[in-house]
């Protein structure tokens, strides 16, 4: 995981990234959110979509309201329902009259390490987008791309006019995504990465706009590296298990040298997600909290 850039960060400011895309950074920086959640405004000055409205924070809502100005909000679109992404959908919908559109609702007791990532229990979309369904406005079309793995309900949104893909937490500009079982699924996450790798080659996704971290201008290269990184982690786990049985926490100091101690829980969850995937594939087995090669 990369450290954040030096301050000041553009919190609350409107940044234009391309003719149809603007970005506003929320004031919720942290060890799992980097400099904060990035909300995207897509469209012209008349009718727009808001992607990942972010946390229910009055400062962020005020910044979004200023950025929206006199434009009509056609849709408030959520990639997934972690609470640093979707809670602001409700006050923003009340303020603008726009429908909440995008991922399906998902309510789980999150036993993972991320204080920012418990599920938004109150998320209530007016319309759930299935894979391939779209929202449209004057000169823009946003198509849902199902990318389960980080969460089972995760969507990316493809801006058809420019080749941009809004990747939520599936692909981020500063770190690999945390995959926390039982809802987070490493097998599904890897399959979704494979899908994005193919899209970047076939359909030409030219740039990724993640919810955390800078834009990604070389998406195919980055996704290839992410796939390789996860395979390397899987091989590390198997090598350690060939030495003898271990608990998931035992892997962290050997696999994550120099890790910020605040991220130890996330690293253990990532190891667990790999172990669960390997178990499903018949390569490892567990007895209680102890894992061993099959």
Buried (B, 14 or more C-beta within 10 A) or exposed (E): BEEBEEEEBEBBEBEEBBEBBBBBBBBBBBBBBBBBBBBBBBBEEEBBBBBBBBBBBEEBBEBBEEBBEEBBBBBBBBBBBBBBBBBBBBBBBEEBEBBBBBBBBBEBEBEBBBEBBBBBBBBEBEEBBEEEBEBBBEEBBBBBBBBBBBBBBBBBBBBEBBBBBBBBBBBBBBBBBBBBBBBBBBBBBBEBBEBBBEBBEEEEBBBBBBBBBBBBEEBBEBBBEBBEEBEEBBEBBBEBBEEEBBBBBBBBEEBBEEBEEEBBBBBBBBBBBBBBBBBEEEBBBBEEEEBEBE
